[in-house]
Amino acid sequence: MTWLTLWLLLSAPPEFIAGEGVAVEPELLTLAHDSWAELARLFVQATGSDAQSPTLVRLETLPPGARLGGASELGRIRLHPALLTRRDPNLGLVLKHELAHQLLLVSCPAATDDRLFHEAFAVAASGELGAWVDGPYLSTPQAARLLSQSQELDTPDRRRALSRLLSESEPDVGGLPKVLRRRLNACASHARWQQPLTVAELTAGNATETADAWLVLNRHSGEVLESRGAANLPMPFGSILKPFVAAAGVAAPSLATEPSRDVWACGDALPKTMGLKEALSRSCNGYFLDWNDPVARTFGSFGPLFLALGLSRLPHEMAEAIGAKPTLTLSPWAVAQAYRTLALSRPDVMTWLQRTAQVGTLKGLPSSAALMRFSVKTGTVRDASSKPRVGWLVAVTPDLVAVMTQHERVPREFADEFLVALQGFVERRSELAVTTQVFGLVPSAQVQAECRGIGVVATATLQLLEAQSQSLVSAVERGPLLCLGAPWLIQFPKSIALARQYAGSFSLLPLPPPTVQAPGTAKQQRARRGSELAFTTSLARYAVGVVRSEDASAKGEARTALLQVAAHNVFHSRHPERPVCDTTHCQVFLGTVAPEPRDTESLAKDWLVELGWLLFSQGGEEAWHASRSLGSVTALLGENPSNLHFDGERVYYQRTVKHGDSLVDEAASLSCELLRSPLRLPSCPTQATFTPEQVEFSGRGKGHGQGLDVEWAKRSGLDAKAILHTAYGALAKED
C-alpha cells in the first residue's frame, strides 16, 4: 500500500452536523472537510501512522459575549457567533484550530489532559502562528514567563507567548517543531505519556549550538590573520546586525522612549526621545521594534549579501533582524566579512558605533577608554530564562575587523579579554593600508577581473557582482570592489592563462588633467600620467608582492632589507599627490603574496623613515653582453655618438652638433640610467663598442647600480640593518 493510498483511506473526514445556532451551509462544510484533510495529512507525514477520525462532529455556537473564538470537546466544536454571521476571514483559522484538538482527542488520547501540548499543536498546525507573531513584540524570556505563570492558555497574550516560542523552534517534517513531532510519534507508537509538555521542553529544541570563537582579518586585504575556536559555526547573532538594519533604513524617525517597557531598557538616563544613532550605540531594542521599517528589517540592499554569506533566509520581522528572536544564524567569519563590507560602503555608520564604549553597552568598563578608538558592536543571545547563551563582540579599527563570541557570557564580561587579543594586531605596521596605481601601461578595458568568493560593489546601495570574469573598469565604475573570501583573479588578453592574485579592493582614481605631451612613446606617456585604477591592500601583502616581482630568490636578512625598502617607498610616491605606480622602477608590483611568518616582524618599524625614495637593484658581478641598434643609441645620445665611457652613474661621450652652418664635435654626459633603462640593458655598461649598424655593450650585474645591491646583500653575511646602513647611510634612530 502506497503512502498516498494510506492517506486517502485514513483522511476521511468525520460527519459534520449542525447544532444549535449553526446552519451547515456547503461553504462551511467544504472549509471543514479541507481543514480536516490537511490536518490528517500532516499527522501521517509527521508519524507515518494513521490519523483517527471522530465519527461525528457537531458544530455549535458559543454563548453571546464569549471572549474565545472557539472551544472543543470530543465530537463537539463551538464557534463564536460573529465568525459565522459576518463570515469573518478568521473563521478558517479558528475552525482548523479546533479541528486540530479533535484530531488529538481521537489520535492521541493519552495527551487529552496535556493542555500545553494541545494548544501548541493546534496553534502550529492551524496556520495561525504568523498572525500571533505579527502582534506586539514579546521577548523569549517574557513569553516563557507568561506561559509558566498559570494554566490559562486561551488568552491573547498566552497565545502570543506560545506562538513566539513555537516560531523559534527548528521546523521538522511538515513544518512542525521537532518537539511536537517527537510527542506525536509517542502517540503513534502508543508509548506512555509520562508527563505533560513543559515550557522548558518547548524551548529546549530552540537552542542552536553556540561556542567560543575569535577571528581577526585585515580590512584592506581580507586576509584572516588569526582564527580560533568555532569561527565557522553558524550561531544566533543577537544585536550584532543592528548596524546593517540602520544602514538599510531611510529617514529613520526620532521616537518617544517608553521606559516602562522592558524592550526600552537600554542604558541609564534614557532621553525622552531617541534617534537612530543613539539607538544604535545603546543597542536599544525598543527603538528598532517600534520603528519596524519594512526595508530595514530585511537589511535592504545588504540582504542578498547575508544570503550569500550563509543566512538561510531574510528576516520575517524586525525581532529576527535585530536578533531579539534568535531564529537565524551566521558564523563569526560571515559577520566579519559583512562588517568589512559595511566599513567600506557606510563609513558614517562606523562613526556612530564609536560611541558604543562611551555611552552604550560597553560604557564604564576598564577597557572602555581604549575601545572608544574603534567602532564597536555587542550582541547577546539569551535563553527562555534570560540566561546568556552566547555573547558577541565586534570591533572595526582603521585596518582590522575582529569578532569574538563567548558561550554563556555577555560581552561586558569579556570586553577586557577582547581588547587584549585585539591589541596585539592593532599595533602591527604590516596591517596598514597601501594604495597603488595599477595597470596604467595597458588599455584598462582589456583588464578582466574574476571573484571566486563573493564579489561586492561596496556603495551605500550594495550590489553583488556576477560570478563570471568581467571587465574590471566596467565593474569599478559602479563603485569600490571587494571580493569576500578570496583574492581577485586579474587576467590580460595576451596572458589569459596566467591570472594574477590581488587580495584587496579596487576603486577609481580620476586622472589628473592632461598636460603638454613630453617626448616619448604612447606607452611612456601613459606611464607618466598614471592610471585611473587604484588597488588597496595591506602593507605586508604589497611589500611581499614587490619582493617577489623584484627578486623572489631573496631570503633571510637580504629579504628583510628588501622588504623594508619596498614598504618604505610606497609612502614616498614619485608621483605628486598620487599613489606609487605598480610599474615604478625598483617597485614593480604584480599582485599580492601571502607573507611568510617572519615578514610581519620584519615590517614592524620603518628603519628608513628619515629618507625619501630609495633605489635598489639586483646587482651582482655576473658578466653580460648585449647588442643594440645604432639608431636606438643615437636617438638617446644625439648624432654620431662616440668614445663612450662609464663611471657607474654617468655616461660620458662625444657627439656631433650643429653650430650655425658648421658641424662640430662636443663633449656630453647624462645619467647612465637614462641610457640603461630605455635600451633595457641589464645594468649600467662598463664598455661600448661601435660597429656600422650596432653598438655592443658589456657589463656586470643587473640594475642601475644605485642604492642597495641585492646580490651583494645576499653574500654579505650582514644583518638587515647593517645592509641598509651600508646602502643608504644612517638609519632612523631606535625608540
N, C-alpha and C positions, 0 to 999 in steps of 0.2 A: 504494500500500500504506500503510495507516494505521500509526501508531506502535504501537497495540495489537496489530495483526496481526503486525508485525515482531517485537515482543517475544514473542508466543506461539510464533512459529516458532523463535526463537533461544534461548528459555529452556528448551528440552527438556533435562532433566537427564541426566547420564551414568547408565549402568547401575551399580548398587551391588551388589557381591557380597561374600560372607563370606570372610574369610581366617582364619588360624589364631586360635583362641580367641574368635571372634565369631560369634554367631548373629544373622543378619539377620532380625529379627522385624519384623512390619508397623509397629509403633510407631516403630522406629528408621528404617525406610525412609521413612515419612511425614515424620519430622523432617528427614532428609537431603534429600528432594525439595523440601520447603517452603523450607529454608535455601538451596538452590541457586537456586530461583526468585527469592527476594528479592535474592540477590547479582547474578543476571543482569539483573534489572530495574534495580538500582542502576547497573550498568555502562552500560546503554543510556541511562538518564536523564542520566548524567554525560558521556557521549561522543557519544550519538546513533548509535553503531555497534554492530554485533553482538558478543555475548559468545560466544566459542568455548567449546565444552564437550569435555572428555575423553570418549572413548568408554566407558571403563570405569574405575571407582574401586574398588579393593579396600580393605575395612575390616578392619584387624588390631588387635592389642593390642601395647602396649609391654611390654618385659620387666618382671618384678616388681621393685619398688623404684625404678622410674623417677621422677624428680622433675618431669617435664613432664606436662602434661595431654594433649598430643597432639604429633604430628610429621607432616610431609608430604614427599613427593617425588612427581613426576608419576605419577598413576594409583594412588597408594597413600597411605592415611591410617592412622596408628597412634594408638590411643587408650589412655589409662591404664585398666587393668582395673577399677579401683574405679569409674570412671564408668559402666561397663556393668553390673557386678554389683549395685551399690547403686542404680542408676537415679538417680544424682546429679543434682540440679537444674542443675548447671553443664554437663551433657552437651551441651545445645543450644548454649551459647556456644562451647564448645571445638570442637564439630563444625563450627559455622559459621566459626569462625576458620580451621580447616584447609581448609575448602572455599574460603575466600577465596584461600588460597595456590594451590589447584588452578586457580581461575579465572585468576589472574595467570599461572600457568605456561603456560596454553594461549592466553590472550588477549593477553598482554604478555610474550612470550618474551625480548625484549631486556633485560628487567629481572630475569631469573632470578637473577643473582648480586647484585642490589641488596638486601641483607638488610634495611636500614633501611626502604626503601620497602615491601617485602613485609610487614614487621611492622606498619608504620604503617597500611597499607591493611587488613590483617587485623583489627587492633585497632579501627579506626574503623568498618569495615563489619560486624563481627560483633555489635555491640551491647554489648560487654564494657567499653566505655570508662567507663561510670558506676561499675562495680564497682571498678575500679582507682583512680578519682578519690576514691572514698569512703574509701580506706585512709589510712594515716598521711600527714601533710602533707609535701609537697616544694615548695620554692620553685622558681621558674623557673630561676635560676642553678644550683641543685643538680641539677635534672633535666637541664639541658643538659650539666653536667659529668659526670654519670653515663653518659650516652649517648656522650660523646666519649672516655671512658676505655678502652673495649675494644669488640670486635666482638660480644661476647656479649650477646644480646638476649632470651634465654629465661628470665631470672631474674625473680623478682617485683619487685625494685627497679628493673630496667630497664623492665619493662612499666609500672610505675607512673610512671616518669620519662617514658616515651613518651606515656602517657595524659595526663600533666599538660600537655605541650606541645601535644598534639592538642586538648585541651579548651579551650585558649586561642586556637586558630585560628579565624578567621572562617569560619563554615559557608557552603557553596555548594550547588549542586544536589544533592538527595538527602541533605543534611546532611553531606556530605564536606567537609573543609577544602579551601580553594581550591588549596593547594599540591599535594594529592593529585589533585584533578581535573585540574590542568594536566598532571601526569605521566601520568594515564590517557589524556588526549587525545593526548599524544605517542605512546602505544602505538597508539591507534586510527588515527592518521594515518601509522603506520609510520615515524615520524621516528627518526633515530638516537638511541640512548640515550647521550648524550655523557658523562655521569658519574653516579655513584651519588648518591642523595639524601643531603644533608648535614644535620647538626643546625642549622647556620646557615640553610639554606634552609627547614627546617621551622619555625623561629621567626621568619623574616623576615616572613611573612604575618600574624604576630600583632600587629605594631606599628601600633596605631591612631595617627592623626595627633595630634601634640601641638604646642603653640605657647605663646608668651608671652601673658599676659593680665593685666589689672589692672581691678578693679571695686570700687567702694565705694558703699554705699547707706545711707540713713538707716533705722535700726531702727524708728522711730516712724511715718514716713510711707510708707516703702517706696520713696521717690524714689531713683533711681540718680543719684548726684552726679557720678560720673566713670566712664567705661568706655573702656578702650584695648585694642587687640590682639584676640585671639581669645576674647572674653568669652562668646560664644555657641557656641563649638566644643565638642562633647562629647568628653571625654578620659578615659582611665583615671584614677581618683581616688585611688589609693593609700590611705593610712590616714585620709584626711580624714573618712570617715563613721564612724569608730570611736565618736565620742560618741553617735551615734544607735543603734549596737549597745548601748552602755552604757545608754542611756535606755530601750531596749526590754526589757532583761533584768530578771528578777525574782529576788531573793535570790541575787545573784552570790556565789560562794564565795571563800574565800581558798585559793589553790593553792600547792603547793610549787614553787619555781622549779627549773629544770634548766639551769644554766649551760653544761653540755656540749653542749647542742643549739643550733644556730645561731638558731633562732627565739626563743630566750630571751636573745639578745644585745641587751639594751635598757638601756644605761647602766651607769655604774660602781656599785660597791658594791651589787650585787644582793642584796636581802634573801632570807632562807631561804624566806619565804612572801610572797605578794603578793595584794592585794585589787584590786577593780575600779578604785578611784580611782587607786591607784598605777600600775596597768597603763595607764590612760588617759593620765596625764601623761607616762609613759615611752614611750607608743605601743608597748607590748610585744606583739608577735605571738604569742609563746608562750602568754601568758595566754589570749588570745581563742580561739586554736586549741584549747587544752586544755579551756577552759570549754565551747565549742561548744553553747551554749544554742540549742535549735531555734527558739524565738521570736525571740531576739535576732539570730540570723544572717539573718533576713528582715526586720529592722528593726521588728518588731512593728506597732504602730498607725501608725508613720511609713512603712510600706511603701507604702500607697496614695498618700501624698504624693509619694514618689520616682517612682512610676509616672506621676503627673500632671506631674511636673517633667521627664520625658523619659527615665527609666530604662527600658530595653527590657523588662526582666523583673526579678523579685526574685532575689536570690542563691540558688543551689542549695546553697551550703556556706559555712561561716564564712570560708574563704580569699577568696571573692569579696566578701563583705560588708566585710571589712577591707582590701580592695584588694591583698592579697598575691597574688591571682590576678587579673590585670588584664583580665578578660573583659567587664566592664561599664563604661559611660561616663556622665558627666554634664558639663554645661557649668559654667564658673565662675558664670554667672548663676544656674543652678539651685542650685548649692551655697550661694550667698549667700542665696537665698530660704529654703532649708532651715534654715540657721543662724538667720535672722531668726525663724523659727517656733520653733526649739529654745530660743532665748533667752527667749521669752515663756512657753513651756509648761514648760520644765525649767530654771529658774534655778539649781537645785542642780548640774546638770551643768556649767553655765557656771563655777561656782565651782571645780569640780575642775580645769577647764582653765587656771585662773590659775597652776597650778604648772608648766606646760609649760616656761616660761623659767627657772624656779627649779631644778627637779630633773630635768626631762625633756629633750626633744630639742633645745631651744634654750638649754640651760644653758651658761654660760661664754663668751658672746659679748659684744662691746662693746654690743650692743643689748639684752642680756638684762634688765638692770635696768629699762629703760623698758618692755619688753614684759611685765614682771610685773604691770603695772597692768591688763592685758587678759586675756581668755580667748582662748587661742591654741591652734591645732592645726596640725600639719605632716603632710605625706604625700609619699612618694617612690615613683615607679614605675620599676622597673629592667628592663633587657632581660636576655636569657639570659646575657650576660657580666657581669652585675651592674653595668653602667654605667647611670647615671640617664637615663631617657627624659624624665621631667618631674617637677618638684618643685612641691608645693602649700604655700601658707601662708594660713591663715585667722585673722583676729582679730575678736573681738566686743568692742566698747567699750560704755559705757553708752548711746551714741547711734548707733553705726555697726556695720556688718558690712563687712569688707574681705577680698577674695580676690585672691591673686596666684599665677600659675603661671609657671614658667620652664623653657623647653625645655633638656633635658640638664644641669640644675643641681639640686643638693639644697638644701633650704630653709636650711640653715646658711650656705650661700654667699651667699644674697641676703636674709637677715633684716635686715641694716642698710639695704638699699635699700627694703625693705618698710616699715620704720619711718619712713624719711624721707618716703615717699609718703603714709603714713597720718597723719603728724604734722600736715600742713597742714590736715586735716579735723577732727582731734580738738579743736583749739583753737577751732573755729567756734562762736560762741554761737548762730548761726542753726539749728544742728542739735539743740539741747536739746529735751527732751520737754516738751510742753504738753498739759494735760488741761483739758477744758471740759465743763460740763453741757450737754446738748443736748436739744432737742425737749420742753422742760418745759411749753410752752403748748398742746400738742396731746395728745390721748389717745395714749399710747405704742403701744397696739395697732394704731393706724392707720398707723404708720410702716412703709413697705416698704423692704427692702434687697435689692440685687442685686449679685453679684460676677461680673464678666465675665473675671476671672482665675481663680485657684484659691482658693476660699473654705475657710477652715480654722477649726475650733473648737480653739483653742490651749490645751488642757488636757493633763495628763500622759498621758492616753489620748487621742491625737489623733483628730479626726474631720474628714472632708471634708464641706463643705456642698453641698447641691443647687445646681445652676446657676441655677434659676429664681428670680424675685423671691419674697421671703417676708417674714413678719413679723419685724422687727428684734428686738423684745423677746423673741419666742419663741426666736429663734436665740441671742441673747446669754444667755438663761437657762441654756444648755448650757455656757457658758464664754466667755472673751475671743475676739473675732472678728478674723481677719486676712483681707485679700484680696490675695493674692500676684500681682504683675504688673499690677495695675490698681487704680484707686480704687473705693471703694464708690459705687454709684448709689443715692441715697436719694430716695424718692418719697412724696407725700402724696395722699390720695384726691381732694382738691379741685384738685390740680395734677399729675396723674399724668403729663402730658407734659413737665413741667419738672423733670427729675431733677437733683439737686444732686450734685456730686462731693465725696467725703470720702476723702482719701488718708490712711489711718491705721487704728487699731484701735478697736473698741467693747468696752465692758465694763459690768457692772452696778455701780452706786454706790448702796448702800442709803440710802434717805431717812431723815432724822432723825425722831425720834418727833413726832407731831403736837402742836401747841400750841393754846392758846386762839385761836380764829379771830379775826383782826383784821378790821375793816370792809373792804369791797371786794367786787368781783365774784368769781365762782369762778375766772376766769382770773387775776385779780390774786393770789388766794390761792395758786394753783398756782405762780405765778411766785415768790412769797416763799418757798415751801417748797423749790423746786428740782426737779431731775429725777433719776430713777433711772438714766438712761442717761449714760454718760461716753464721751467721744471723745478719743483721744490721737493727736497728730501732732507734727510738728516746729514749732519756734518760727517759722521762716520761712514755712511753709505757713499757719500760723494767722494770723500778723500780716498777711500779704498778703491773706488772706481777709477779715480785718476791714476793711482799707483798701478793698477792692473793695466791701464792703457799705456802708461809711460814705461813701466819696467816691471812686468809681472814676476820676474825672477828675483826681485829684491827680497831679502829675508833678514831676520834679526835686527841688528842695530841700524843697518842701512835702510831697511824698510821703515823703521820708526822715524828716522831722519827725513825720509821722503814723504811720509805721511804728514809730518809737521809742516813741511813746505807747502804741500797741496792744501792742507787745512788753513794755513796762514794766507795763502794767495787768494783764496775765494773771497776773503773780506777786504781785499785791496785790488778791486777790479781796475783794469786798464781802460775801461770804457766809462767815461764820466757819467755818474748818476744812473748807470745801468749795471746789471749783474755781469759777472765774468761769462765769456762765451765758452761753449763746450769744445771749440776748436782752437782756443787760445794756445799759442806755442808755449810749451812747458806746462800745460794744464789741460791736456786733451782728456775729455770725459765722454766715454762711450757706453754709459749705463751704470746702474748701481751694482754693487757687490756686497754680499754679507760680510761684515767684519769678522776677523779672527779674534779669539778671546783676548789676546794681548793688545789688539788695536785700540779698543776703548780706553785702556790705561794709557796708551801712547799719546792719545789726543786729550788727556786730562787738562793740560795747560798749553797756551801758545808761548813757546820759548822764544819766539821771534817777534813778539808783539811790537817792539820799538822800531822795526824795519818796515820798508814798503814792499813792493812787488819783488819777488825773488826768482832768479833764474837757476835752472839746473839742466844738466844734460846727462846722457848715458855715459859719455866719456870713454875711458879705456885707452889701450895702446895698440889695438889691432889695426894693421895696415889696410888701406883700401885704395882703389884706383877707379876713376870714373871719367867718361868722355862726355863732353857737351858740345853742341854746335857752336861754331864761331859766331854765328848770328845771334844766338841767345846771350852769349857773353858780351858782345858788342852792344846789345840793347840795354844792358845794365851798366857797362863801364864807359860807353862812348866809342867814337870811331877810332879804329886802328889801335886797340889797346895792346900794350907790350910791356916786357920787363916786370911781370907781376912778382911781388914777393910779400911775405906774410909775417906778422909778429904775434899771431894768436888772436888779436882782437880787431886788427885793421888790415886791409889790403892796400899796398902801395904800387903804383904803376904809372906808365906814361900813356898819353892818348893824343890824338890829333884834333886840334880845334881850329876854327876859322877866325882870324882877326882881320877885319876889313876884307881885302882881296887876297889875303895870304893865309896859307895853312901852316900852322906851327905845332910843334910837339910841346906838351906841358905836363908837369908832374901832377898827379891827383891821388886821392885816397878816399876810402869810405869804410864804414863798419863792415867787417868781414861777414857779419850775419846777413847784411843786405845782398851779399853775393851768394852765400851758402843756401839760405832759405829758398829764394826763387829758383835756383838751379837744383834744389833738392839734393845737395851734397851731404854725405854722412856727417861731416864736421867741417870746420874751417880748414882749408887745404894748407899744406906746407910747401907745395910746389905746383907750378903750372907750366905746361909745355905746349907751344902753338904748332899746329900743322895747317896746311892751306884751308881746311874746312872744319877742323875740330880743335878743341882745347883739351888736353889731357891733364886731369887733376889727380893729385895723390895726397894722402894724409894719414892720420891715425885717429882712432876713436870715433865716437858718434856725438852729434850735437854741436851747439855753438861754442862749447868750451868755456862758458862763463858760469860762475856760481858753483853749485855743487856738482862734482864729478861722481856720478853714481857708481861707476865701475871701481873707481878709486875707493869710494866709501866701503864697498863690499870687501876689498882687500885690506883695508887699513887696520882692522883689528881694534879700532876705537869705538867707544860708546857713542850713542846718537848725539849727545850734547857736544862732545868733542868734535864729531864730524861736522856739525852745524857751525861750531865756533871757527873751525878751520876754513869753512867755505864762505862764511858771511861776516865774521868778526864777532864782537861781543854779543852775548845773548841777553834776553830780559833778565832782570835781577830776580833771584829766588825770593819767594814770600818769607 
